[in-house]
């Protein structure tokens, strides 16, 4: 995904049922994009829709879930790597995050 438009994207409403997306306060309609960039943007938008439909989660929700799981994994790794005792509390916390993820995936399949 290296050819899509960079930067945060927002939706602009023109009030007549017309919408556009823009970055850095410059609408797409005001900026010429290369065909490669147009295709990459369209592909990225389609992928976001498909993943949201498959998982039942928005990209932001998936990003948060990913952070939570990485945190749990790092805690487990650090405990194992430093020979720290895996406490029941640590294992429960990690188990909850993993189960939350499994529940989300099961609901959408």
N, C-alpha and C positions, 0 to 999 in steps of 0.2 A: 504494500500500500504506500509506496513512496511517491506516487505522482499526484495524489489528491491535493486539493487546496489546503494550505496550512493555516492554522489559527483557529480560534473559537468561532463557531458558526451560530448565527441567530436567525430567527424567522421574522420577516417583515410582512405585515398585513397592510394592504392598500385600501381596505374597507369596502371593496367592491367584489369580494370573493377571490381576489388575486393575491398571491403570496409569492415571496421570493426568499432565498436564503442569502446571507451576506456575511462577510468577515471584515473585521477592522473598520466597520461603518462604511464599507464600500460594497454596494450591491453587485451581484453577478451581472445584472443587466448593464452596469456601468463599466464592466471590466471584460476585456476579451480573454477568454481562456483557450488554451490549446485543445485540440481534439483529444489528446492523451489525457489531459487534466479533466475534461468533461466526462470521458469514459470512466476514469478512476473515481470521480465524485459520484457518478450514477451507480457504479459497482459498490461503493462504500455504503450508500444509502440503501440499496437493495439488501446488502448483507446485514445491515442493522435491523431492517424489517424482518428478515428471515430468522435471525438469531432471536429476536424478541418473540416471534411467534413460536419458535421451537422450545425456548426455555421459559417463556412467560415472564421474563425479566427484561427491563430496559438496559441499554448499555451502561448507564450509571449504576444500576442495581448490580449488574454483573461485575463492574469494577469494584464496588464495595465488598461484594462477596469474595472476590479474588483477594482483596486486601486482608479480609478476616482469615481466610484460609492460609495465606502466606504467613500471617502473624502466628497462627496456631502451629504451622509447620516449623517456623523458626524457633518457637518455644520448645517444641519437641526435640528438634535437632540440637539446640543449645544444651538442653538437659542431658541428652545422650552424649554429646561431644565433651561436655565438661564433667561427666560422671556424676551429675547431680541426680539425686533421687527423683524419680518420676512420681510426684505426689498424686494422690487421688484427685485433688482439686485441679491440678494441671491437666490430667487425663480427662476429667469431666468437662472442663472448658473446651478442650480440643475436640472431644467427642460431640459436644453440642454443636459446634461449628460444622463439623463433618455431617452430622445428622440433618442440620438445617439445609445444607446443600443437597443432600440426597432427597429430602422431602420436596424441595423446589424442582429438582429434575424429574422425580417420579410423578408429580402433579402434571407436568407438561407432556409426558410421554404417553 
